[in-house]
């Protein structure tokens, strides 16, 4: 009877954690008390390590008893141990390299949202000239997979890890490398693929001189929104994207911290433009100051929306789009 009760408790704990982890609700109600689900996830990472030791001991001693009880205990223990492994990568600095081998993540290799890719498998598939393990963080798998930041990686056939779990933001701040390969966000800093993108980099440098005036005008028009504007080679289809500074938190991680009630130091993104896109070329030839300002804001807001951000002034965005449409219809 004791083993059956333990099995039910194990299943209940895993069930509660899975519900909290994947619930679409930001807050979970417990009677008159409302708790943000992120705090429940954090609490689980502190509680589970203690509980998993107890469950493991019970499995060792479970030589007799019903098969369903053993099965439930085993499944619950495995689930808890994997969750514990993720948190231990953050907490156990001495063994994080060994624990990181247990992680399973989604990536562009399969294009599916199932988290089945091991870091060791990623390393074996790296290009000969590739130095970094690339990843992107987003709210959902769809947002990560369709991000404009991945366009150059698709073109070059470079695999990118798609991180959508809330704990991933903390994970990558502690797991900075694996097997001697640094982990690099594709949404931070000036992208440098080395020999993998020599041709695109040279083309970018040549075109940058031609677009100096446009870049300067965009910097002036978007002074309150962007810390810098530059020509990029990371885009092939989209007109623009937003990039965080090399040492900034990143837009996705900032949103997670704000959702958890944390104060986040404000940082402006860098707007990168694609000189090959028709919209950017049209903007380059725009002489009307008012229309140029509206186009610049729309370009920035589109880049913000494409990475899953929220507009500070949605009504203003709609008004600018409608105004430009009416102007094109005349």
N, C-alpha and C positions, 0 to 999 in steps of 0.2 A: 504493500500500500504506500509505503514511503517513497519508493521509486516512481510509482505512478504519479504521486503528488509532485515530486521533483520535476517529472517530465512536463506536467501541466504548467508549473511555475516557469520552467524554461521557455516553453512555447509562448506563454503569456508575455514574458519579458521581451522576447524577440518580436512578437506581434506588436507590442506597444511601440518599440523602437522603430519598426518599419512603418507603422502608421504615422508616427511623429515625423519621421524622415521624409516620407513621400506625400504627406498631407498637403493639399492645395491651400489650406488655411494657415495664416501667419500666426494665429493665436489658438491655443487649445483651452477649452473651458473645463475646470474642475469644480463643479458646483458654483459657488460665488467667486471663485478665484480664476483669473484669466492669466495664462502664462504664455509668453512668446515661445514658439516651438524651438527656436534656436537654442534657448537656454536648456530645454529638455534634452536636446542632442548633446550639449556640452556635459550635462549631468550624467548622461549615459556613459560617456567616455571615462568618467571617474568611477562609476559604479561597476561597470562591466569587468574591469580587470580583477577586481576582488571576487566577483561572482564566478568568473570563468575558472578560477583555481578550484573553487568548491565543486563545480560541475565536473571538471576533469577528474577530480578524485572520486566522484560518484560513478563515473563511467568505468574507472579502473576496478571498482568494487562490484560493479553490476554483473556478476557472473551468473546470477540467478534472477528470475523475474520474467515478466511478460515481454514478448518481442516488441510490441508497440511502445512500451516504456523505454526500452533501450534505443529504439529508433528515434523517438522524439528527443531523448536526451542527446543522442549523437548529432542530430540535425541542429538542435538549439546550440550545442556547444561549438559546432563548426561555424555557425553564423556569428556567434559571439566572439569567437577567436579571430575571425577575419576582421570584424569591426574593431576589435582590440588591436589587431596588427596595424590598422590604419592610424589609430591614435598613438600607438607606440613609436611609429616612424617620427612623430612629432616630439614625443617625450623622451624616448630612449636614444640619446645621441650615440652611445657606444655601439649599439646594434642596429642602427637605422639602415645601414647598407644591406644587412642580411634580411631585415624585415621588409625592406623595399622590394625584395624579390617576390614577396607574397602578393603584392598589389596587382590588381587586374583593372585595366582602364579601357575606355573606348578610344578609337583612333580613326583616322581617315583611311587606314589600310583596308578595312573591311567595309567602311561606310555604314555600319550598323550601330545602333545605340547600345548593343550588348557590351558589357565591360569584360572583355576576355583577353585583352592584350597585356602581356607581361613586359616589363621594362627590358628584360634580357632579350626578348624576341624583337623588340623595337631596335635594339642595338645591332642585332644581327642583320637587320634590313637597312641599316643606314648606308647612304651613299659613300663611296670611298673617300670623297673630299669633305664629307659632312663632319663637323666638329661638335655640334650641339644636339641635344634632344629637345625638340620643339613642342610646345604645347599652347593651347588657348583655353581660356576660361570663359564660360557663358552661363546664362540662366538655364537654358535648355539645350538638348542635343541638336535640335534643328537650327537654333541660333548659332551654335558653335560651328556646325558643318557648313553653313551658308555664309559665314563671315567673310567680308571682303579681304580681310587680312590673310586669308588662305590662298588667294588667287595665284600668287607667284609660286607657292608650294605645290599647288596642283599642276601648274605648268611644268615644274621641274621634277615632279614625281617624288617629292619629299614628304614623308609621313609626319603627321602632326597629331599629338594626343589631344583628345577632346574632353576637357574636364568640366563637369557640370554639377558635381556634388558640392554642397556648401562647405564641407571641410577641406576641399581641395585648395582653397586660398591659403589656409594655414599650412597645408601639407607642403606646397611648393616653396614656402618661405623657409622651411626647415630642411627639406630634401633638395638641396641645391645642385647635386650631381649624382650620377649613378654610373658605376663602372668607369669612372674617370671622365665621363662625358657631362658637361654642365647642362642643366635644364634651362632653357631660354624661352621666355614668353614671346609670341609672335606679335603681340600688341604693345611692346615696350621698346623704346629706343630706336635708333637708326638701324634698320635691318642690314646685316652684313652676312651674306651667304658665301663669302669668299669666292673660291674658284667656281662654285656652282652657278654663280650669276655674274660672272665677269662681263659678259656682253651687255646685259641689262644695266649694270652699274656704269659702264662707259657711256652708254646711250643716255642715261640719266644725267651724267655730268655735262654732256654736250647740250642737252635740251635745257638744263637748268639756266644756262646763260641767256637763252632765248626767252625764258619766262621770268626773268628777274623783275621786270616792271609789274607783271601780274602778281607775283608773290608779294612785292612791296605794297601794292594796292590792297591785297587781301589782308595783309598784316594790319593795315590801318583800319579797314572796315570791320575786322574781327578782333580788335584789340582787347575787348572785354571778354571774349569767348575763348580765344586761343593764345597760347604763349608763343607760338611760332607757326609759320607756314613754310612748307618746302615741297619741292618736286620729289616724287617717289618712283621706285621701280617695283614696289611690291604689289601694285594693282595692274590688272590686265583688262578688266571689264567695268569696274566701278569708277566713278569720277573722283571720289575722295574717300578718305578714312581718317579716323582719329587715333592717335598714338600717344601713349603715356610716356613720360620721361623715364630715362633708364633706371632711376632710383625712386620713382613714384610708386604708389600702391597699385595703380591701375584702376580703371573705371569699374570693373566688375567687383573687385575686392572692396572698393570704397562703398559700393551699394550694399554689399553684405554687412559691412561694419555699421552703416547707417541703419539698416534694418534691425540690427541687434541693439540699437540705442547708443552706439559708440560715437564719440565726437571724432570727426575726420578732418584733418587739415586740408583746406581747399587747395587744389592744384588744377591748373588749366592744361588741357591736352594740346598736342601738336596736330595741326591739320596738314595732311599730306594729299597732294593733288596728282591726278593722272594726266599728264600732258597729251596723251593719245586719245582721251575721251572727247567726244564732240561737245559736251556741255562746257568743259574747261576751255576748249578752243573758242567756243562762242563767247564765253566770259572774257577771254583775252581781248576780244575786239569790241567789247561794250564800252561806249563812250559816255553814256548818260550816267551821272553819279548816283542818282536815286535807284535806277534799275540795277546798277552794279552792286549797290549795297544790299538790295533785296535778293539778288542772285547769290551773293556771298553768304548771306544768312541761311538761305535755303540749302546751299551746298553743305554748310556746316551742320544744319539740323538733320539733313538726310544721313550724313555720316554718323551722327549721334544715334539716330533711330536704328541704323543698320547694325550697331553693336549692342543693341538692347537697352539703350539709355532712354531717359524721359526728357521731354522738352520742358524748359522752364516756362515757355509761353506758347502753348499749343494754338491758342486763338490767333496770335500774331503770325505763326507759321502758316495757318490756313489763309489768313488775309493776304500774306505776301504771295502765296501760290495763286490765289484767285486773281490778284491784281496782275500778275505776270501772264496768266492765261488770257485775261481780257485784253491785255496789250498785244499779245500775239494774234488774237482774233481780228484785230482792227485792220 
